[in-house]
Amino acid sequence: MTIRNRRWLLCLLLMLAGATLIGPVQAEDWRVAYSQDIYAWSGAMAVAEITNDWNGTLKDGDDGFLWMQEVATVGYGPFSIGYVSRHHAEYEFPNALARGFYYEANDVELDDRYEVEAEVRARHYQGEGLSLSWDFESARANQWSITPSITWLRLYRLIWGDVSGTMNYLDADHWGGDLDVDYGYTEDKIPPARALDGRSYGDLYSLDLAFHWRWQNYQIDYQGYNLLARIDWPDMPGTIANKNWQYDNGALTTDSDYFVYGYEFYDDRVLRPPRVHTLRQQYALTSELDITLSSYLNRIRNGHELGLRWQPDTFAWTLALDSKGEAFRVGMHHRRVQIELLSDSLNISRSRLLALQFGVVLVF
């Protein structure tokens, strides 16, 4: 870790320590918790079908988003420390390009060559690490609470940058592209793929924040990730070049002087991971029934769900609709366990909009 990184992390630790000085002392209870949070959107095809090598039915949407996070936490009083595993991907690309991916992945044979000019923007990382958080609340129970968290992840997967140009496809033995690339990676995905010397790793540092506020019949809950964040990647493999290739009868050729005209390098880079926000609002209509509005906000797709929450006893039941995605959410909440599922299809394997939230906590 560089001196600059140590100073950055130390500033966050001091901010967190300062927050503890103004927070009231909470009940000193030990607790163990586990949570899983998945939110995925795919415009061109069902999420499960894309992960199965584009084996499915092509749709007419653009772009793709994935947020998948697991957290196992141990806490005492207001303090918590957790193990975090996170996979976060944001891809901007047009449907016309997705159609080309689909043809190539499924070895489709066309009568006429398919050509497309497009641009792809990728922000994709995966890793695991630790998160430290401190919860401080108002003196009046359940009025408001703020929970800042400092998260460090050791990243082992990266695709980050921009690609633009033309691609063409006729069949499995006749396809290619002429692309301008400017991206970093842990595995080069663009032919002719660069063979790397070994594994490459980076570090993500972020300040995350959870906030709760209640006033009379109204309640709001916010969760933000990567609010102040950076990725430090020493010796990041990358390419800034023009890549020109063509498979002709299965043999790799080029209609240019070079397959790769530019630079393939290892360089120290600082990247800014995209922010992800969740905002949940609810208003009590009666002592048992609430109306809810939940928003899931990111750079690829903003989802809004209007619903109802019914709590006749210790269990609460939720039903909500994302009208834009034509998806329903159902959920069950208890003080110690909760589960929610969102899907735009009764067959989850065909869902283009899919979310799962699960959590359980044990208090000792």
N, C-alpha and C positions, 0 to 999 in steps of 0.2 A: 504494500500500500504506500503510495507516495505521500510526501509531506502535505501537499495540497489536499489530498483525500482525507488525511487524518484530521486536518483543521476543519474540513467540511463536516465530518462525522462528529467531531467534538462540539461544534456549534449546535448541531441537532440535539446532542445529549444534554447540553446546558439548557437549551430551550425546554426540553422535557423535564429536566430536574427543576427548573424554575416553575413550571406548571404545578409540580407536586406541592410547592410551598403554599399555594393559594387554595388547594383542594382540601376539603374536610377529610378527616380520618374515617375510613369505611370499616365495616365489620370484617374482622380478621378470619376469613374462611378460606380453606384450601378448596380449589376446584380444578377439575380436569375437563377439557372440552375438545370436541372435534367438529370441524365444519367443512363442507364441500360446496363450492360455488361454481356453477357452469352456466355460461351464457354464450350461445353460438348462433350465428346468422350466415347463411350462404345464399346469395342471390341466384346463382346459376344451377344449383343442384342441391339435393338433400345433403345435410351435413354428413350423415353416415356414408352416403354414396361417394362423396368426394374423398373421404378418408379411405375408402375402398377402391383407390386408383381410378376415380371418376367412372365407376361402373354403376350406371343408373340412367335416369331420365333427365334430359337437359331442359332447364326452364329458361325464362327470359329476363332474369335479374342480373345485377352487377355486384361486384365486391364480395368480401368475406371478412368475418370477425369471429375471434375465439377468445374467450376468457375462461380459464380453468384453474381454479386455485383450491388447494387443500391446506388446512391449518390444524395442527394438533397443539393444544395449549395447556400449560400448567400455570395456575395463578394463585396468589395469596393476597387477600385484601384488594387494594386497587392495582397491584402490579401483576403483569402477565408476561410470560415468555413463551414463544411458540415456534414450532418448526413449520416452515412454509414451503410448499411446492407450487410453482406457478408456470403456466403456459399461456402466453399472450401473443396473439397474432392479429394484424390488421393489414388487409390487402385491398388495394384499389385497382380494379381492372374492369374493362367493359365486357359485356356478354359476348361480343363477337370474338374476343380472344379466348374466352372460356370455351366457346364452340370448337376452336382449334385444339385446345387441350384435350377436349373430349374425343375428337377424332383420333388424335395421336395415341391417347391412352387405351382406346378400344380397338385400334388397328382397323378403323373404318376404311373401306375402299370407295372412293368417289369417282364419278365420271369426269368431272372437271376439277382442276386444281383450285383449292380454297386459299385465298390470300386475305390478310388482315393487317392493317397498320394500327398500332395501339401503344399505350404506355401503361406500365405497371409500377405501382409504388408499394413497397413492402416495409413493414415494421413488425418483426417477428423475433421473439426471444423465449427461452425456456431455461428454468433453473430452480434451485432450491437453497434454502438458507434459514435465517432466524429473524424473528420480529420481537421487539420489546415495546410494551405499551403500558400506559398509566391512565387509570380511569378516575376522573374526579367529577363530583356531582354537586348539585345544589343542596343546601341544608334541608329544604323541603323535599320530601321523597317524590321521585319520579317527575320533578318539574323540568330539570334539564341536566344533561351530562355531556362531557367532552372527553374523547379518548384519542390522544395523539399516539402514533406508533412510528417507530423507526425500524425499517426493514432493510436487511442485507441479503442479497441472493447471489450465489455463485452460479453464473450462467455457463451452460455448455452447448447451447444451440442458438444460432443467430442467422437470420437473413434480413438485410437492412439496406435499402437503397432504392434506386430507380432504374428501370429498363424501358427503352422505347425503340421502336423500329417496325419492321415488317416481318411477318411469318407466313409460310405457305405450307400446304399439305395436300397430297394426292392419295397416298396410301402409306402403309407401314414402311415401305422401302424408298419412298420418294417424299421427303419433307425437309424443311430447313428454315433458315432465318437470316436476317441482316439487322443486327441489334446494336444499339449504343447502350453500354452498361456502365453503371457507377454504383457498385454495391459491395458490401462486406458480407462474409458468410463463414460458417464452420464447415459447409459442404457446398461446393460449386455445383449449381443445378443446370447451368446453361452450357450446351455443347459448343466447342469441345471442352469438357469439364476439366478443370485444373486439379491435378493430384496434389494434395497437401502433405507436408512432411510429418505432421502429427496433429494431436488434438490442440484446440485453442479454447481459452477460457476468459470470461470477463466477470465484472462485478457490478451489480446494481445496488444503489443506495437510494432510499426514498423515505420521505415523510408522508405518512397516510393519516387520515383523520376520520373519526366517527363522531356524529353529533346527534343529540336527542333533545327535543324541546316539546313541552306540553303546556297548553293554555286553555283552560275550561274544556270545551268539547273537541278542540283541535290538537293534533299531534303531528310532528314531523320527525323523520329519521333520515340522516344523510350518511353515506359512506363514500369517501374519496380515496383513490389510490394514485400514487405517483404525483402527488400535488407539488412537491419539490423533489426532483429525482434526476439522476444521471446514471449512465452506464459507462464505466471505464473499461476499455478493452485494449490491453497491451498486445502489440504484434498481431493486430486483427488482420486476417487474410482478406484481400479485396482485389477488385479489378476495376480499372477505369480504361475502357477500350471499346473498339468496334469488334463485334464477333460476327463472322460471316461463315456460314456452313450450309451444306446441302447433302442430304443422303440421296444418292443416286444408285438404284438397284442394291440398296443396303450398304453401300460403301460411302464413307465420309469424304466429301470433297468440298471445294470452295470455288466460287467464281470471282474471288478477289486474289490479291497477291499473298495474303496471310489469313489464316484462320482467326488469329487474334492480333489486332493492330492497336497497341496501346501499352498499358502497364498492368502487370500482376505484381502485387506487393504485400508486405507485412508492415503495418503501421500502427502506432498508438492513437486510438481514437476515443473521443468523448461523445456519447450519443444521449439523446433526450427521449426517454420512453414516454409514450402517450398516456394521458390521464384517462381514468375510467371513473365514472360517477354513478351512484345509485341514490335516488331521492324517493322516499315513501311518505305520503301524506294520508291522514285519515281524519274523518269528522264523525263524531258520535251522533247518530240520529235518535237512538234510544239507548237504554242501558245495556242492550245485547247486540245492537246492530250498528255497524259503521259503514260509511261510504269511503272508498279508498281510491287513491290515484298514485301509481308507481311509475317512475321514469328511470330508464336505463340509458345513460348518455355516454357516447364515445364518438370518435371521429368518423366511424363508418356508418353506424345506424343508431338513431335515437328512437327508442321504443317507449310508448306510453300505454299504461294499462289502467282501465277504469273498472272498479269492482266493488264487491261487498264483503264484509267480514262479520260473521255471526258467532257470538260466544255465549251459548246458553248456560255453560258451566265452566269447568276448568279447561276444557278444550275449545279452541277457536277454529272456525272453518272459513276458508276464503275461496272466492270465485271471482275471476277478473278476465277482461277481454282486451287484447291488443287488436284494435280494429284495423290498423294499417297492415299488420302481418296476418290478420285473420287467425289469431291464435288464442287459445283459452289457457288460463292458469288456474290450477286447483291446489289447495294447500291445507295443511293441518298444523296447528300451533299449540304447544303446551309450554309450561314454564321451563321444562327440562329438555324438550325435544321439539323439533319442527321439521317439516318437509314440504316442499313446493315443487310443482312440475308445470312447465309451460311448453306447449307444442301446437303447431298449426296442422297437425294430422293425428288421427287416432292411432296410426301406425308410426311409431317414433322413428323407425328406420327411414321414413320418407319425409321427415320434418326438415324444413329449411330454417325455421326459427325454433330453437330448442333451448330450454333452460332447466336447471335442476339446482335447488338449494336444499341442503340437509345440514342439520346441526343437532348436537346433543351435548349436555353439560351435566356433570356430576359434582355435587358440593359435599364437602366433608366437614 
